[in-house]
Amino acid sequence: MTGLVLASKSAARAAMLQAAGITVALAPADIDERAFDEAWSRAGHGPDVVARLLAEEKARAVSRARPGAVVIGADQTLALGVRRFSKPADRAEARANLAALRGQTHYLHSGVALVRDGETLFAAVSSAAMTMRAFSDAFLDAYLDRLGDRVLSSVGCYQLESEGIQLFERIDGDYFTILGMPLLPLLSALRHHGLVAS
């Protein structure tokens, strides 16, 4: 397989593809995610649709600089009821976000897209329901101390594959969706387009 590019700097997404035997070049997309998110939200799109649109926009942005390459775009949104969350800017915002999510069920929406020469070949979104336990303030502060700046790298302030799992009491959804990319639909699309062996 040649010419696959991942439009992301996410180590989790790159590792997920590598573990599945998919070789990609990394080329993070340079787009203003928050501006797109806000514009599409104002236009009435739900967080699930915004995740898919962001994935497509990332892939299109990288596709413009990589003629002929098939670009994989992925993005994730998080919503608690009507409230939308973005990656926190600092520890204080991360603490406030986790305090708001504590004891509640929020939804992670992971979008993925395949784009070649600006044309979308495939796009999908998958969602997971994530119920956080009612952890104590002491636990929250210790968690933030241990994670340091890593807590700023994800929209939910957690990595499920590491200590973030301790925040939860129930999870309903696909594991890969939670990690940041609906992998099974993506693999199916790659096979459909002859980009991996079928």
Secondary structure, 3 states (H helix, E strand, C coil): CCCEEECCCCHHHHHHHHHCCCCCEECCCCCCHHHHHHHHHHCCCCHHHHHHHHHHHHHHHHHHHCCCCEEEEEEEEEEECCEEECCCCCHHHHHHHHHHHCCCEEEEEEEEEEEECCEEEEEEEEEEEEEECCCCHHHHHHHHHHHHHHHHHCCCCCCCCCHHHHHEEEEECCHHHHHCCCHHHHHHHHHHCCCCCC
